[in-house]
Amino acid sequence: MKTELSCLESITITLADGSHREIFVKRDDKIDEVISGNKWRKLKYAFEAAKHKGKTGIYTYGGAYSNHLVATAKAAQIHGFKSIGVVRGEELTPESNETLKACSSYGMELHFVSREAYKMRNDYESLQCTKNSYNDYLIIPEGGACYHGVIGCQEILKEIPQVFDHIFVAAGTGTTAAGLLLSCPEKSKLHVVSSLKGKGIISSEIRKRLADFYFDEEEVDEYLSKITVHENYHFGGYGKWDNELRSFMEKIKSNTHLPLDPIYTGKAFYALYDLISKNEIEKDATVLFIHTGGLQGWNGVK
């Protein structure tokens, strides 16, 4: 995968009043069809760590339509690693959907567990048991939410030669947002659009990621004060959407050729559009949208 494929594109959106606005898009979705967007960013240094430690496999977690799982499976195949994916839902099989079929085709061994057992994956005893049983595997948390993931996501803005007034990104685990925050220019305002329903969830996750870098709570608080988290664009919660969002995505693609998914990027771009329409973003301000990929999972369910 080459980051040169992640180009900076300019698109023009048309607002309800007929006016137009230029938006720049960092097309990380173009890095790879499967290991795309922030998935590639979050896996890059984890795989380097696995090689350095002499591991032979990757052990990770995800849901039935997890972009992270299939990205890990393909990356493991490319780099010559074995891979195990723990999947939420014991009723599922490797043939349940296109995402799980793809994971299996890339050589990933799928372990299906109950939702109750899945919730305990990060408990100390459960994690220690996994480490002891698979000591030749590098364990990567769900969604790549770890130190290596944040390091990889720091590189997104470093590839952009100009500074933008406003930067928008979707959030699920807060890992990408944390990486962007650590590399964000002082002039830029980072807008994090939560795909989850619930107050303070994303801010809490970002705080956890920052804690890997700063032990001083005041320093973490200072970083968090630099972002705006938007919690009202979840469209019902994670993995949920309605006809309004779907129609919006189709309109954007028709007018700008920008593909979006309803889990993450569609909600984030809707927030961007809505805030511009409400004049909450200055008319002369420059705006950057980080396309974090995720199209693979959407292709499997639409």
C-alpha positions as YAML, in Angstrom:
chain: A
units: angstrom
residues:
- id: 1
  name: MET
  ca: [0.00, 0.00, 0.00]
- id: 2
  name: LYS
  ca: [1.28, 3.42, -0.92]
- id: 3
  name: THR
  ca: [0.27, 6.64, 0.79]
- id: 4
  name: GLU
  ca: [0.82, 8.42, -2.53]
- id: 5
  name: LEU
  ca: [-2.60, 7.04, -3.45]
- id: 6
  name: SER
  ca: [-4.07, 9.06, -0.58]
- id: 7
  name: CYS
  ca: [-4.32, 12.28, -2.53]
- id: 8
  name: LEU
  ca: [-5.83, 15.61, -1.54]
- id: 9
  name: GLU
  ca: [-8.89, 16.38, -3.67]
- id: 10
  name: SER
  ca: [-11.03, 19.47, -3.99]
- id: 11
  name: ILE
  ca: [-14.80, 19.06, -4.34]
- id: 12
  name: THR
  ca: [-17.61, 21.61, -4.47]
- id: 13
  name: ILE
  ca: [-20.80, 21.07, -2.51]
- id: 14
  name: THR
  ca: [-24.07, 22.85, -3.21]
- id: 15
  name: LEU
  ca: [-25.98, 24.07, -0.17]
- id: 16
  name: ALA
  ca: [-29.77, 24.26, 0.17]
- id: 17
  name: ASP
  ca: [-29.75, 28.00, -0.58]
- id: 18
  name: GLY
  ca: [-28.00, 27.37, -3.89]
- id: 19
  name: SER
  ca: [-24.60, 28.63, -2.77]
- id: 20
  name: HIS
  ca: [-21.43, 26.62, -3.26]
- id: 21
  name: ARG
  ca: [-18.57, 25.71, -0.96]
- id: 22
  name: GLU
  ca: [-15.17, 24.22, -1.70]
- id: 23
  name: ILE
  ca: [-14.16, 21.29, 0.51]
- id: 24
  name: PHE
  ca: [-10.83, 19.49, 0.46]
- id: 25
  name: VAL
  ca: [-10.84, 15.73, 1.02]
- id: 26
  name: LYS
  ca: [-7.90, 13.58, 2.15]
- id: 27
  name: ARG
  ca: [-8.67, 10.39, 0.23]
- id: 28
  name: ASP
  ca: [-7.24, 7.73, 2.53]
- id: 29
  name: ASP
  ca: [-9.92, 5.41, 1.16]
- id: 30
  name: LYS
  ca: [-7.78, 5.13, -2.00]
- id: 31
  name: ILE
  ca: [-4.80, 3.54, -0.22]
- id: 32
  name: ASP
  ca: [-6.26, 0.06, -0.78]
- id: 33
  name: GLU
  ca: [-9.70, -1.39, -1.51]
- id: 34
  name: VAL
  ca: [-9.63, -3.51, 1.66]
- id: 35
  name: ILE
  ca: [-6.83, -2.14, 3.89]
- id: 36
  name: SER
  ca: [-8.08, 1.37, 3.32]
- id: 37
  name: GLY
  ca: [-8.27, 4.62, 5.22]
- id: 38
  name: ASN
  ca: [-7.54, 4.58, 8.91]
- id: 39
  name: LYS
  ca: [-7.46, 0.77, 8.90]
- id: 40
  name: TRP
  ca: [-4.12, 0.81, 7.07]
- id: 41
  name: ARG
  ca: [-2.87, 3.63, 9.29]
- id: 42
  name: LYS
  ca: [-3.75, 1.76, 12.48]
- id: 43
  name: LEU
  ca: [-2.22, -1.53, 11.36]
- id: 44
  name: LYS
  ca: [1.03, -0.23, 9.87]
- id: 45
  name: TYR
  ca: [3.12, 0.02, 13.04]
- id: 46
  name: ALA
  ca: [1.42, -2.92, 14.75]
- id: 47
  name: PHE
  ca: [2.68, -5.17, 11.98]
- id: 48
  name: GLU
  ca: [6.14, -3.66, 12.26]
- id: 49
  name: ALA
  ca: [6.07, -4.42, 16.00]
- id: 50
  name: ALA
  ca: [4.98, -8.01, 15.29]
- id: 51
  name: LYS
  ca: [7.94, -8.48, 12.96]
- id: 52
  name: HIS
  ca: [10.35, -6.91, 15.45]
- id: 53
  name: LYS
  ca: [9.12, -9.20, 18.24]
- id: 54
  name: GLY
  ca: [9.35, -12.28, 16.05]
- id: 55
  name: LYS
  ca: [5.64, -13.04, 16.21]
- id: 56
  name: THR
  ca: [4.13, -15.43, 13.69]
- id: 57
  name: GLY
  ca: [0.52, -14.29, 13.88]
- id: 58
  name: ILE
  ca: [-1.97, -11.52, 14.61]
- id: 59
  name: TYR
  ca: [-4.88, -11.96, 17.03]
- id: 60
  name: THR
  ca: [-7.68, -9.40, 16.96]
- id: 61
  name: TYR
  ca: [-11.40, -8.74, 17.42]
- id: 62
  name: GLY
  ca: [-14.41, -7.36, 15.56]
- id: 63
  name: GLY
  ca: [-18.08, -7.48, 14.65]
- id: 64
  name: ALA
  ca: [-19.75, -9.25, 11.76]
- id: 65
  name: TYR
  ca: [-19.13, -6.39, 9.30]
- id: 66
  name: SER
  ca: [-15.81, -5.24, 10.73]
- id: 67
  name: ASN
  ca: [-13.59, -3.38, 8.29]
- id: 68
  name: HIS
  ca: [-10.80, -3.87, 10.82]
- id: 69
  name: LEU
  ca: [-11.08, -7.66, 10.73]
- id: 70
  name: VAL
  ca: [-10.94, -7.99, 6.97]
- id: 71
  name: ALA
  ca: [-8.16, -5.37, 6.71]
- id: 72
  name: THR
  ca: [-6.13, -7.31, 9.29]
- id: 73
  name: ALA
  ca: [-6.77, -10.57, 7.46]
- id: 74
  name: LYS
  ca: [-5.52, -9.21, 4.15]
- id: 75
  name: ALA
  ca: [-2.56, -7.40, 5.72]
- id: 76
  name: ALA
  ca: [-1.55, -10.61, 7.52]
- id: 77
  name: GLN
  ca: [-1.71, -12.54, 4.27]
- id: 78
  name: ILE
  ca: [0.45, -9.96, 2.49]
- id: 79
  name: HIS
  ca: [3.06, -9.91, 5.25]
- id: 80
  name: GLY
  ca: [3.16, -13.67, 5.78]
- id: 81
  name: PHE
  ca: [1.45, -13.79, 9.18]
- id: 82
  name: LYS
  ca: [-1.20, -16.16, 10.44]
- id: 83
  name: SER
  ca: [-4.30, -14.38, 11.72]
- id: 84
  name: ILE
  ca: [-7.12, -15.09, 14.15]
- id: 85
  name: GLY
  ca: [-10.24, -12.98, 14.38]
- id: 86
  name: VAL
  ca: [-12.56, -13.21, 17.37]
- id: 87
  name: VAL
  ca: [-16.03, -12.34, 16.06]
- id: 88
  name: ARG
  ca: [-18.91, -11.00, 18.16]
- id: 89
  name: GLY
  ca: [-21.89, -13.35, 17.69]
- id: 90
  name: GLU
  ca: [-21.77, -17.11, 18.21]
- id: 91
  name: GLU
  ca: [-24.62, -17.61, 15.72]
- id: 92
  name: LEU
  ca: [-22.41, -16.42, 12.86]
- id: 93
  name: THR
  ca: [-20.33, -18.51, 10.45]
- id: 94
  name: PRO
  ca: [-17.56, -17.73, 7.90]
- id: 95
  name: GLU
  ca: [-20.36, -17.68, 5.29]
- id: 96
  name: SER
  ca: [-22.68, -15.24, 7.09]
- id: 97
  name: ASN
  ca: [-21.78, -12.20, 4.97]
- id: 98
  name: GLU
  ca: [-19.28, -10.90, 2.42]
- id: 99
  name: THR
  ca: [-16.99, -9.44, 5.10]
- id: 100
  name: LEU
  ca: [-16.59, -12.74, 6.95]
- id: 101
  name: LYS
  ca: [-16.22, -14.60, 3.65]
- id: 102
  name: ALA
  ca: [-13.41, -12.21, 2.72]
- id: 103
  name: CYS
  ca: [-11.70, -12.71, 6.11]
- id: 104
  name: SER
  ca: [-11.78, -16.46, 5.58]
- id: 105
  name: SER
  ca: [-10.53, -16.17, 1.98]
- id: 106
  name: TYR
  ca: [-7.49, -14.22, 3.20]
- id: 107
  name: GLY
  ca: [-6.66, -17.06, 5.57]
- id: 108
  name: MET
  ca: [-8.02, -15.67, 8.83]
- id: 109
  name: GLU
  ca: [-9.14, -18.25, 11.38]
- id: 110
  name: LEU
  ca: [-12.47, -17.03, 12.76]
- id: 111
  name: HIS
  ca: [-13.55, -17.72, 16.35]
- id: 112
  name: PHE
  ca: [-17.22, -16.90, 17.01]
- id: 113
  name: VAL
  ca: [-18.14, -16.05, 20.61]
- id: 114
  name: SER
  ca: [-21.26, -14.91, 22.42]
- id: 115
  name: ARG
  ca: [-21.82, -11.20, 22.94]
- id: 116
  name: GLU
  ca: [-21.43, -11.73, 26.67]
- id: 117
  name: ALA
  ca: [-18.04, -13.38, 26.23]
- id: 118
  name: TYR
  ca: [-17.00, -10.71, 23.74]
- id: 119
  name: LYS
  ca: [-17.66, -7.96, 26.28]
- id: 120
  name: MET
  ca: [-15.10, -9.61, 28.61]
- id: 121
  name: ARG
  ca: [-12.29, -9.65, 26.02]
- id: 122
  name: ASN
  ca: [-10.37, -6.82, 27.73]
- id: 123
  name: ASP
  ca: [-10.84, -8.04, 31.30]
- id: 124
  name: TYR
  ca: [-7.49, -8.80, 32.93]
- id: 125
  name: GLU
  ca: [-8.04, -12.55, 33.38]
- id: 126
  name: SER
  ca: [-9.47, -13.00, 29.89]
- id: 127
  name: LEU
  ca: [-6.64, -11.03, 28.29]
- id: 128
  name: GLN
  ca: [-3.97, -12.93, 30.23]
- id: 129
  name: CYS
  ca: [-5.52, -16.22, 29.19]
- id: 130
  name: THR
  ca: [-5.43, -15.13, 25.55]
- id: 131
  name: LYS
  ca: [-1.80, -14.01, 25.84]
- id: 132
  name: ASN
  ca: [-0.78, -17.32, 27.40]
- id: 133
  name: SER
  ca: [-2.65, -19.37, 24.81]
- id: 134
  name: TYR
  ca: [-1.40, -17.36, 21.84]
- id: 135
  name: ASN
  ca: [1.99, -16.11, 22.98]
- id: 136
  name: ASP
  ca: [3.28, -16.25, 19.41]
- id: 137
  name: TYR
  ca: [0.62, -13.79, 18.27]
- id: 138
  name: LEU
  ca: [0.52, -10.02, 18.57]
- id: 139
  name: ILE
  ca: [-2.83, -9.02, 20.09]
- id: 140
  name: ILE
  ca: [-4.43, -5.97, 18.47]
- id: 141
  name: PRO
  ca: [-7.53, -4.50, 20.17]
- id: 142
  name: GLU
  ca: [-10.82, -4.11, 18.30]
- id: 143
  name: GLY
  ca: [-10.56, -1.43, 15.63]
- id: 144
  name: GLY
  ca: [-6.79, -1.12, 16.11]
- id: 145
  name: ALA
  ca: [-7.42, 1.07, 19.17]
- id: 146
  name: CYS
  ca: [-3.93, 1.12, 20.63]
- id: 147
  name: TYR
  ca: [-0.64, 3.02, 20.80]
- id: 148
  name: HIS
  ca: [0.50, 1.77, 17.39]
- id: 149
  name: GLY
  ca: [-2.79, 2.87, 15.85]
- id: 150
  name: VAL
  ca: [-2.44, 6.42, 17.16]
- id: 151
  name: ILE
  ca: [1.15, 6.63, 15.88]
- id: 152
  name: GLY
  ca: [0.02, 5.60, 12.42]
- id: 153
  name: CYS
  ca: [-2.84, 8.10, 12.34]
- id: 154
  name: GLN
  ca: [-0.47, 10.93, 13.25]
- id: 155
  name: GLU
  ca: [0.95, 10.66, 9.75]
- id: 156
  name: ILE
  ca: [-2.29, 11.65, 8.00]
- id: 157
  name: LEU
  ca: [-1.93, 15.40, 8.51]
- id: 158
  name: LYS
  ca: [1.84, 15.28, 8.10]
- id: 159
  name: GLU
  ca: [1.26, 14.36, 4.45]
- id: 160
  name: ILE
  ca: [-0.69, 17.55, 3.81]
- id: 161
  name: PRO
  ca: [1.39, 20.61, 2.86]
- id: 162
  name: GLN
  ca: [-1.19, 23.23, 3.83]
- id: 163
  name: VAL
  ca: [-2.93, 24.16, 7.07]
- id: 164
  name: PHE
  ca: [-6.74, 24.15, 7.21]
- id: 165
  name: ASP
  ca: [-9.01, 26.14, 9.52]
- id: 166
  name: HIS
  ca: [-11.37, 23.21, 10.15]
- id: 167
  name: ILE
  ca: [-10.73, 19.46, 9.95]
- id: 168
  name: PHE
  ca: [-13.55, 16.89, 10.11]
- id: 169
  name: VAL
  ca: [-13.20, 13.19, 10.88]
- id: 170
  name: ALA
  ca: [-15.51, 10.34, 11.84]
- id: 171
  name: ALA
  ca: [-14.93, 8.48, 15.10]
- id: 172
  name: GLY
  ca: [-15.68, 5.02, 16.48]
- id: 173
  name: THR
  ca: [-12.83, 4.16, 18.85]
- id: 174
  name: GLY
  ca: [-11.24, 7.62, 18.99]
- id: 175
  name: THR
  ca: [-7.89, 6.28, 17.76]
- id: 176
  name: THR
  ca: [-7.78, 8.26, 14.52]
- id: 177
  name: ALA
  ca: [-9.00, 11.38, 16.30]
- id: 178
  name: ALA
  ca: [-6.23, 11.03, 18.91]
- id: 179
  name: GLY
  ca: [-3.60, 10.69, 16.20]
- id: 180
  name: LEU
  ca: [-4.92, 13.73, 14.35]
- id: 181
  name: LEU
  ca: [-5.09, 15.71, 17.58]
- id: 182
  name: LEU
  ca: [-1.44, 15.00, 18.38]
- id: 183
  name: SER
  ca: [-0.36, 16.21, 14.95]
- id: 184
  name: CYS
  ca: [-2.94, 18.96, 14.41]
- id: 185
  name: PRO
  ca: [-1.55, 22.45, 13.63]
- id: 186
  name: GLU
  ca: [-2.27, 25.09, 16.27]
- id: 187
  name: LYS
  ca: [-4.39, 27.08, 13.83]
- id: 188
  name: SER
  ca: [-6.68, 24.17, 12.94]
- id: 189
  name: LYS
  ca: [-9.90, 23.21, 14.71]
- id: 190
  name: LEU
  ca: [-10.49, 19.47, 14.82]
- id: 191
  name: HIS
  ca: [-14.13, 18.33, 14.58]
- id: 192
  name: VAL
  ca: [-14.74, 14.73, 15.68]
- id: 193
  name: VAL
  ca: [-18.10, 13.28, 14.62]
- id: 194
  name: SER
  ca: [-19.19, 10.36, 16.78]
- id: 195
  name: SER
  ca: [-20.85, 7.39, 15.09]
- id: 196
  name: LEU
  ca: [-21.93, 6.18, 18.53]
- id: 197
  name: LYS
  ca: [-25.02, 7.11, 20.50]
- id: 198
  name: GLY
  ca: [-24.18, 8.36, 23.96]
- id: 199
  name: LYS
  ca: [-22.81, 11.44, 25.63]
- id: 200
  name: GLY
  ca: [-19.08, 11.58, 26.31]
- id: 201
  name: ILE
  ca: [-18.22, 8.15, 24.87]
- id: 202
  name: ILE
  ca: [-15.85, 9.35, 22.14]
- id: 203
  name: SER
  ca: [-14.21, 11.94, 24.38]
- id: 204
  name: SER
  ca: [-13.56, 9.19, 26.92]
- id: 205
  name: GLU
  ca: [-12.03, 6.94, 24.25]
- id: 206
  name: ILE
  ca: [-9.78, 9.72, 22.97]
- id: 207
  name: ARG
  ca: [-8.67, 10.36, 26.55]
- id: 208
  name: LYS
  ca: [-7.67, 6.67, 26.87]
- id: 209
  name: ARG
  ca: [-5.58, 6.87, 23.69]
- id: 210
  name: LEU
  ca: [-3.87, 10.09, 24.83]
- id: 211
  name: ALA
  ca: [-3.05, 8.48, 28.18]
- id: 212
  name: ASP
  ca: [-0.56, 6.27, 26.31]
- id: 213
  name: PHE
  ca: [1.42, 9.42, 25.55]
- id: 214
  name: TYR
  ca: [0.81, 11.71, 28.52]
- id: 215
  name: PHE
  ca: [0.52, 10.69, 32.17]
- id: 216
  name: ASP
  ca: [-0.31, 14.23, 33.23]
- id: 217
  name: GLU
  ca: [-4.10, 14.65, 33.32]
- id: 218
  name: GLU
  ca: [-3.82, 18.39, 32.86]
- id: 219
  name: GLU
  ca: [-1.86, 17.91, 29.65]
- id: 220
  name: VAL
  ca: [-4.48, 15.47, 28.36]
- id: 221
  name: ASP
  ca: [-7.22, 17.96, 29.27]
- id: 222
  name: GLU
  ca: [-5.36, 20.67, 27.36]
- id: 223
  name: TYR
  ca: [-5.31, 18.53, 24.23]
- id: 224
  name: LEU
  ca: [-8.98, 17.59, 24.57]
- id: 225
  name: SER
  ca: [-9.92, 21.27, 24.83]
- id: 226
  name: LYS
  ca: [-8.65, 21.71, 21.26]
- id: 227
  name: ILE
  ca: [-11.31, 19.49, 19.71]
- id: 228
  name: THR
  ca: [-15.05, 19.75, 19.18]
- id: 229
  name: VAL
  ca: [-16.89, 16.45, 19.49]
- id: 230
  name: HIS
  ca: [-20.24, 16.31, 17.67]
- id: 231
  name: GLU
  ca: [-22.55, 13.75, 19.26]
- id: 232
  name: ASN
  ca: [-25.84, 14.49, 17.48]
- id: 233
  name: TYR
  ca: [-25.13, 12.97, 14.08]
- id: 234
  name: HIS
  ca: [-25.20, 9.26, 14.99]
- id: 235
  name: PHE
  ca: [-28.56, 8.60, 13.24]
- id: 236
  name: GLY
  ca: [-29.65, 6.17, 15.94]
- id: 237
  name: GLY
  ca: [-26.30, 4.74, 16.97]
- id: 238
  name: TYR
  ca: [-23.45, 2.63, 15.69]
- id: 239
  name: GLY
  ca: [-24.33, 0.68, 12.56]
- id: 240
  name: LYS
  ca: [-27.64, 2.51, 12.17]
- id: 241
  name: TRP
  ca: [-28.85, 4.93, 9.53]
- id: 242
  name: ASP
  ca: [-32.07, 6.10, 7.89]
- id: 243
  name: ASN
  ca: [-33.33, 7.11, 4.45]
- id: 244
  name: GLU
  ca: [-32.31, 10.74, 5.05]
- id: 245
  name: LEU
  ca: [-28.66, 9.79, 5.48]
- id: 246
  name: ARG
  ca: [-28.75, 7.35, 2.60]
- id: 247
  name: SER
  ca: [-30.31, 9.95, 0.27]
- id: 248
  name: PHE
  ca: [-27.72, 12.50, 1.39]
- id: 249
  name: MET
  ca: [-24.86, 10.11, 0.61]
- id: 250
  name: GLU
  ca: [-26.30, 9.34, -2.82]
- id: 251
  name: LYS
  ca: [-26.66, 13.05, -3.57]
- id: 252
  name: ILE
  ca: [-23.07, 13.78, -2.54]
- id: 253
  name: LYS
  ca: [-21.77, 10.93, -4.69]
- id: 254
  name: SER
  ca: [-23.85, 12.03, -7.66]
- id: 255
  name: ASN
  ca: [-22.72, 15.65, -7.41]
- id: 256
  name: THR
  ca: [-19.08, 15.21, -6.36]
- id: 257
  name: HIS
  ca: [-18.21, 11.53, -7.09]
- id: 258
  name: LEU
  ca: [-17.25, 11.13, -3.42]
- id: 259
  name: PRO
  ca: [-18.26, 7.68, -2.06]
- id: 260
  name: LEU
  ca: [-19.31, 7.54, 1.59]
- id: 261
  name: ASP
  ca: [-20.50, 4.84, 3.98]
- id: 262
  name: PRO
  ca: [-23.38, 5.17, 6.51]
- id: 263
  name: ILE
  ca: [-21.40, 3.86, 9.49]
- id: 264
  name: TYR
  ca: [-18.70, 6.52, 9.68]
- id: 265
  name: THR
  ca: [-17.90, 8.87, 6.78]
- id: 266
  name: GLY
  ca: [-21.51, 9.50, 5.73]
- id: 267
  name: LYS
  ca: [-22.38, 10.76, 9.21]
- id: 268
  name: ALA
  ca: [-19.23, 12.87, 9.44]
- id: 269
  name: PHE
  ca: [-19.80, 14.49, 6.04]
- id: 270
  name: TYR
  ca: [-23.45, 15.13, 6.94]
- id: 271
  name: ALA
  ca: [-22.27, 16.96, 10.06]
- id: 272
  name: LEU
  ca: [-19.83, 19.02, 7.98]
- id: 273
  name: TYR
  ca: [-22.58, 19.92, 5.50]
- id: 274
  name: ASP
  ca: [-25.08, 20.75, 8.23]
- id: 275
  name: LEU
  ca: [-22.68, 22.98, 10.19]
- id: 276
  name: ILE
  ca: [-21.71, 24.88, 7.05]
- id: 277
  name: SER
  ca: [-25.40, 25.30, 6.15]
- id: 278
  name: LYS
  ca: [-26.07, 26.74, 9.61]
- id: 279
  name: ASN
  ca: [-23.15, 29.17, 9.21]
- id: 280
  name: GLU
  ca: [-21.35, 27.61, 12.16]
- id: 281
  name: ILE
  ca: [-18.28, 27.36, 9.94]
- id: 282
  name: GLU
  ca: [-16.99, 30.74, 8.75]
- id: 283
  name: LYS
  ca: [-17.71, 31.40, 5.06]
- id: 284
  name: ASP
  ca: [-14.09, 32.18, 4.26]
- id: 285
  name: ALA
  ca: [-12.66, 29.29, 6.31]
- id: 286
  name: THR
  ca: [-10.82, 26.41, 4.67]
- id: 287
  name: VAL
  ca: [-12.27, 22.96, 5.41]
- id: 288
  name: LEU
  ca: [-10.65, 19.52, 5.22]
- id: 289
  name: PHE
  ca: [-12.53, 16.21, 5.40]
- id: 290
  name: ILE
  ca: [-10.53, 13.09, 6.29]
- id: 291
  name: HIS
  ca: [-11.95, 10.11, 4.37]
- id: 292
  name: THR
  ca: [-11.24, 7.17, 6.66]
- id: 293
  name: GLY
  ca: [-12.36, 4.46, 4.24]
- id: 294
  name: GLY
  ca: [-14.90, 1.90, 5.46]
- id: 295
  name: LEU
  ca: [-16.48, 1.30, 2.06]
- id: 296
  name: GLN
  ca: [-15.81, -2.45, 2.20]
- id: 297
  name: GLY
  ca: [-18.27, -3.02, 5.03]
- id: 298
  name: TRP
  ca: [-20.93, -0.92, 3.34]
- id: 299
  name: ASN
  ca: [-20.57, -2.86, 0.11]
- id: 300
  name: GLY
  ca: [-21.35, -5.99, 2.08]
- id: 301
  name: VAL
  ca: [-24.72, -4.82, 3.42]
- id: 302
  name: LYS
  ca: [-26.26, -2.37, 0.92]
...
